[in-house]
Amino acid sequence: MPRTDFLNRRAGLGMFVDRCPSSRPNIILITADMVPPEFHRSGEANTSLARTPHLDSLRACSATFTNAFSNAPLCGPSRASYLTGRYPYVVVNEERAHDGWAVSLRADDIIFPEYLRAVSYVTKHAGKSHVGAAKFIDAFGEADSPWNRWAQPMTDDDAYVAFLDRRAVSPPIFKDPLRGTHADRRTPGNVYGGFVTQADGSAFPEEATYCHFTAGLAIERLRAASFQRLTPDAPVYLQVDFFEPHQPFMIPTSLDGRAGELRDLVELPQSFLDLLDSDFAPCPGDPRIYDLYRREIGIYSPDVLRDYIVFNILQMEILDRAIGRILATLKSAGIFDCSLVIFTADHGEMNGHKALVDKGAYCHPRVARVPLVV
């Protein structure tokens, strides 16, 4: 018989109905941050350049939705929406918010892993939060370590620093990072990251990147879950929130040869080339926000844009290899075939279309599209 209960019985909050199935699947939710459409939709420029064999194999045995959209074009609002199942009152990330704007979920909001935890799931998490760390503590326990900022904490995440120390690897530094300009083509603009080395200039191993650290942390927590089940058949919910392929890109110099291959293959978007021919004059009919956004963080150099797209592809390939480690662990543990595995992203990326990169131009359709593989 179905069972009605509350997350907080005393306050009568968080009512749910548990239909008490005879068995519950393990659930593995893997999210990426800012994935351009060419990585999950056919017919896009550069759509076949990224080598993503692990995501390809997941698609081959899954339902793949080719027309999926996020509720918001920014990390925090999008995550607030799919974690609560509601349209978010969080409408901006904290680094862009005016005084008084909500940037975190409230203490009395409920995110769906809390319900899973209440019906016997062992809930585990690795990676970013971006909706406030407190709600993740409610859903995953006080030992969870979510981080709540726009960029990965490469220098002040104690666990990552210890991870590097165990490998005798010094924290990464950017080697001649890629940088844009403002509209005057002279004033330095945003730094997009790029190749990284160790402090002494020696190679930075791919397996020491933050992406692989996140994957390793997820695998550790998946293994820990097997010891923490109250019953042998208790299901596991694992949520892995990667920062990648969001920039600043963190690309080991060992991939320089692959970068050279891609530079010869990458096509610049036609809409960028059209703007280049017009000296970036506003396009009739385009939303005015495009021109405003372009003046602030647009890309005006074909060479810079080509490198940006190349680094984006390389970051996606590194992410694929990290996800491959998680999928391999599920298979070796014998739980892949009895698990619901979901891959998605919080939002998309303009990736040079209309000379725009990143996200935040609310009218741009490329920012709303997301991959969704189940």
Sequence and secondary structure as in RCSB ss.txt:
>XXXX:A:sequence
MPRTDFLNRRAGLGMFVDRCPSSRPNIILITADMVPPEFHRSGEANTSLARTPHLDSLRACSATFTNAFSNAPLC
GPSRASYLTGRYPYVVVNEERAHDGWAVSLRADDIIFPEYLRAVSYVTKHAGKSHVGAAKFIDAFGEADSPWNRW
AQPMTDDDAYVAFLDRRAVSPPIFKDPLRGTHADRRTPGNVYGGFVTQADGSAFPEEATYCHFTAGLAIERLRAA
SFQRLTPDAPVYLQVDFFEPHQPFMIPTSLDGRAGELRDLVELPQSFLDLLDSDFAPCPGDPRIYDLYRREIGIY
SPDVLRDYIVFNILQMEILDRAIGRILATLKSAGIFDCSLVIFTADHGEMNGHKALVDKGAYCHPRVARVPLVV
>XXXX:A:secstr
  EEEEEETTTTEEEEEE   S   EEEEEEEES  GGGT TTSTTTT S  HHHHHHHHTS EEEEEE S SSH
HHHHHHHHHTS  S  S GGG  TT   S  TT   HHHHHHHTT EEEEEEB SS HHHHHHHH TT   B SS
S  TTT HHHHHHHHHTT    EESS EEEE TTSSSEEEEEEEEEE TTS B  GGGSHHHHHHHHHHHHHHHH
HHH SSTT  EEEEEEEEEESSSEEEEGGGHHHHHHHHTT    HHHHHHHHTTT   TTS HHHHHHHHHH   
 HHHHHHHHHHHHHHHHHHHHHHHHHHHHHHHTT GGGEEEEEEES    TTGGG  SS  TT HHHHEEEEE 
